[in-house]
């Protein structure tokens, strides 16, 4: 695991104190060697370089603590660190009711892959089924979507179905953080909290650091860095939801509509019948459920029928 090896050697190593990095002997070329701007070293510039270095070292120590918490959970189980350990450590660190992770599938849609905490899996699935929620908006490119109170009028207006459902499950605040490599978003980390209120600067910084940790592990798992076959028990990527896409293809043929419209019909059926989208897809693939074109007024009103 290339990235994890780098994390172990670098991120968990000793971080120099500000006095070490800004020793007066380092002024000039030495400061440049320490990674500071070439202009740093005199007057106001030197004072700014000291502040900049303190900020950098503070961020590094913060990341060290995040990775230490992840590795501690993995070592307790005698296994390699996984995305599940990241979500568990994140929830504990920011006093969350749970966390959910969704990834971008081959079709470009956001698909839930893992959740920890009571009802968090249901809420991740509900966002996917409805096509609405903070996680959906964060995946669309809006950046972090921070919702300190899902009961607030803006939240209810923006997510009229999801917000009340989340509150019904005991969630009052949700913070959706993109998992991104540069401009490319590969997923979203949702942090669910039972009490309304802002995360605060410290907890938000911590949650963002855990989103970065997810990125490291996902890139390693996908083989973009480490390569090789996925390890047993760590199939957390959207490909495992291929059945949903297969069902969408079948419904597309049954109704004579595009794949996007077929997925909307599947979502509508799942929502109306209070079922998980994955379960509805399984019924379609197994031919226990089929969709009939131009048939309305059936028992479910979605144009679906039972073979």
C-alpha positions in Angstrom: 0.0 0.0 0.0 2.1 2.9 -1.3 0.1 5.8 0.1 -0.3 4.2 3.5 3.4 3.6 3.6 4.1 7.2 2.9 1.6 8.2 5.6 3.3 5.9 8.1 6.8 7.2 7.3 6.0 10.9 6.8 2.8 12.0 8.4 3.4 10.1 11.6 7.0 11.2 11.9 8.4 13.9 14.1 7.2 17.4 13.2 9.8 20.1 13.8 8.9 22.9 16.3 8.6 26.4 14.9 11.9 27.4 16.6 13.6 24.5 14.7 12.3 25.7 11.3 12.9 29.4 11.8 16.3 29.3 13.4 18.2 32.5 12.6 20.8 30.4 10.8 18.1 29.4 8.3 17.5 32.9 7.0 18.1 33.2 3.3 18.8 30.0 1.3 18.2 27.9 4.3 14.6 29.1 4.5 14.0 28.2 0.9 15.3 24.8 1.6 12.8 24.5 4.4 10.0 25.1 1.9 9.4 28.8 2.5 9.1 31.5 -0.2 12.4 32.9 -1.6 11.5 36.4 -0.5 11.1 35.4 3.2 13.8 36.3 5.7 13.9 40.1 6.3 11.7 42.4 8.3 7.9 41.9 7.8 8.6 39.1 5.4 10.5 37.2 8.1 7.7 37.7 10.7 5.2 36.5 8.1 7.4 33.4 7.3 7.4 32.5 11.0 3.6 32.7 11.1 3.2 30.8 7.9 5.5 28.0 9.2 3.6 27.8 12.5 0.4 27.4 10.5 1.9 24.7 8.3 3.3 22.8 11.3 0.0 23.1 13.1 -1.8 21.5 10.1 0.8 18.7 10.0 0.3 17.9 13.7 -3.4 17.9 13.2 -3.1 15.4 10.3 -0.7 13.3 12.5 -3.4 13.0 15.2 -6.1 12.1 12.6 -3.9 9.3 11.1 -2.9 8.1 14.6 -6.5 7.6 15.5 -7.2 5.7 12.3 -4.1 3.4 12.7 -5.0 2.8 16.4 -8.4 1.4 15.4 -6.9 -0.7 12.7 -4.2 -2.1 15.0 -6.8 -3.0 17.6 -8.4 -5.3 15.0 -5.1 -6.5 13.6 -5.9 -5.3 10.1 -4.8 -2.7 7.6 -6.6 0.7 7.9 -9.8 0.9 6.0 -12.4 3.5 5.1 -14.6 2.1 7.9 -11.9 3.0 10.4 -11.8 6.6 9.0 -15.5 7.0 9.4 -15.5 5.5 12.9 -12.6 7.7 14.0 -14.2 10.8 12.4 -17.5 10.3 14.2 -15.7 9.9 17.5 -13.5 13.0 16.9 -16.3 15.4 16.1 -19.0 14.0 18.4 -21.1 12.9 15.5 -24.0 10.4 15.5 -22.4 8.8 12.5 -20.8 9.2 9.1 -21.7 8.1 5.6 -19.5 7.9 2.5 -20.7 8.0 -1.1 -18.6 7.7 -4.2 -19.1 8.9 -7.8 -20.1 6.0 -10.0 -19.3 5.4 -13.6 -22.4 7.2 -14.6 -21.4 10.3 -12.7 -24.1 9.8 -10.0 -23.4 9.8 -6.3 -23.9 6.3 -4.8 -23.7 5.4 -1.1 -21.1 2.8 -0.3 -20.6 2.8 3.5 -22.2 4.2 6.7 -21.7 3.9 10.4 -24.1 5.0 13.1 -27.8 4.5 13.8 -30.0 5.3 10.7 -27.0 6.8 8.8 -27.2 4.0 6.1 -30.9 4.8 5.6 -30.2 8.5 5.2 -27.4 7.9 2.8 -29.7 5.6 0.8 -32.5 8.2 1.0 -30.4 11.0 -0.4 -29.5 8.7 -3.4 -33.1 7.6 -3.8 -34.5 11.1 -3.7 -31.7 12.8 -5.5 -31.8 15.5 -2.9 -29.8 16.3 0.3 -26.6 18.1 1.4 -24.5 15.2 0.1 -26.0 15.5 -3.4 -25.3 19.2 -3.5 -21.7 18.7 -2.3 -21.2 16.1 -5.0 -22.5 18.5 -7.7 -19.6 20.9 -7.1 -20.8 23.3 -4.5 -18.0 22.6 -2.1 -18.7 21.7 1.5 -22.4 22.0 2.3 -22.7 22.8 6.1 -26.2 22.5 7.5 -26.2 23.3 11.3 -30.0 22.9 11.6 -32.1 20.7 9.3 -35.2 22.1 10.9 -34.4 25.6 9.6 -36.6 27.2 6.9 -33.7 27.3 4.4 -33.0 23.6 4.8 -36.6 22.6 4.6 -37.1 24.7 1.5 -33.9 23.3 -0.2 -34.6 19.6 0.7 -38.3 19.4 1.4 -38.4 15.6 1.6 -35.0 14.7 3.0 -34.8 17.3 5.8 -37.9 16.1 7.6 -36.9 12.5 7.1 -33.5 13.2 8.6 -35.1 14.8 11.7 -37.5 11.9 12.0 -34.4 9.7 12.3 -32.9 11.9 15.1 -30.5 13.9 12.9 -30.6 17.7 13.3 -27.3 18.7 11.6 -25.4 17.4 8.6 -22.1 18.5 7.2 -21.3 17.2 3.6 -17.6 17.4 2.8 -16.3 16.6 -0.7 -13.6 13.9 -1.1 -11.6 15.4 -3.9 -8.4 15.2 -5.8 -7.9 18.7 -7.1 -10.9 19.7 -9.1 -12.1 16.1 -9.4 -14.6 15.0 -6.8 -14.6 11.3 -6.2 -16.9 11.2 -3.3 -18.6 12.9 -0.3 -18.2 12.4 3.4 -21.4 13.1 5.3 -21.1 13.9 9.0 -24.4 13.4 10.9 -25.0 15.0 14.3 -28.0 14.6 16.6 -27.9 18.1 18.0 -28.4 21.3 16.0 -25.4 23.7 15.8 -22.3 24.5 13.9 -19.3 22.2 14.0 -17.0 25.0 15.0 -13.7 25.8 13.4 -11.7 23.1 15.2 -14.2 20.2 14.5 -14.7 21.3 10.9 -10.9 21.3 10.3 -10.8 17.8 11.9 -13.6 16.5 9.7 -11.9 17.9 6.6 -8.7 16.1 7.6 -10.7 12.8 7.8 -12.1 13.5 4.3 -8.5 13.8 3.1 -7.8 10.4 4.8 -10.7 8.9 2.9 -9.1 10.1 -0.3 -5.8 8.5 0.5 -7.4 5.1 1.2 -9.8 5.2 -1.8 -7.0 6.0 -4.2 -4.9 3.2 -2.7 -7.9 0.8 -2.9 -8.7 1.7 -6.5 -5.2 0.9 -7.6 -4.5 4.4 -8.8 -1.5 4.4 -6.7 -0.8 0.9 -5.3 -2.3 -1.2 -8.1 -3.2 -4.8 -7.8 -6.5 -6.6 -7.1 -8.8 -5.3 -4.3 -8.2 -6.9 -1.0 -10.8 -9.2 0.4 -13.5 -7.6 2.6 -12.7 -4.1 1.3 -15.1 -3.8 -1.7 -16.4 -0.4 -0.8 -16.6 1.2 -4.2 -19.6 2.0 -6.4 -19.1 -1.0 -8.6 -20.7 -3.1 -6.0 -24.0 -1.3 -6.8 -23.9 -2.6 -10.4 -27.3 -4.2 -9.8 -28.9 -0.8 -9.7 -27.4 0.1 -13.1 -28.4 -3.2 -14.5 -32.0 -2.7 -13.3 -32.0 0.8 -14.8 -31.0 -0.7 -18.1 -33.8 -3.2 -17.9 -36.4 -0.6 -17.0 -35.1 1.6 -19.8 -36.0 -1.2 -22.3 -39.3 -1.9 -20.6 -40.5 1.7 -20.7 -38.7 2.8 -23.9 -37.0 5.7 -22.1 -33.4 6.7 -21.5 -31.2 5.4 -18.6 -31.6 8.6 -16.7 -35.4 8.5 -16.8 -35.3 4.8 -15.9 -33.3 5.6 -12.8 -35.8 8.3 -11.8 -38.6 5.8 -12.2 -36.8 3.3 -10.0 -36.2 6.0 -7.3 -39.8 7.0 -7.4 -41.0 3.4 -7.0 -38.6 2.9 -4.1 -39.7 6.1 -2.4 -43.5 5.5 -2.8 -43.2 2.0 -1.4 -40.7 3.0 1.3 -38.1 0.5 0.1 -34.4 0.7 -0.4 -33.4 1.3 -4.0 -31.0 -1.6 -4.0 -33.9 -4.0 -3.0 -36.1 -2.7 -5.8 -33.3 -3.1 -8.3 -32.8 -6.7 -7.1 -36.4 -7.4 -7.7 -36.2 -6.0 -11.3 -33.1 -8.0 -12.1 -34.7 -11.2 -10.7 -37.8 -10.4 -12.8 -40.0 -10.2 -9.8 -40.9 -6.7 -10.7 -41.3 -5.0 -14.1 -42.3 -1.6 -15.3 -45.1 -1.2 -17.9 -45.3 1.8 -20.2 -48.3 4.1 -20.1 -50.0 2.2 -17.3 -51.2 4.5 -14.6 -53.7 4.1 -11.8 -52.2 0.9 -10.7 -51.8 0.1 -7.1 -48.6 2.0 -6.8 -49.3 4.6 -9.5 -45.7 4.5 -10.9 -46.4 2.4 -13.9 -44.9 -0.7 -12.3 -46.4 -4.1 -12.3 -45.7 -7.5 -10.9 -45.0 -10.4 -13.3 
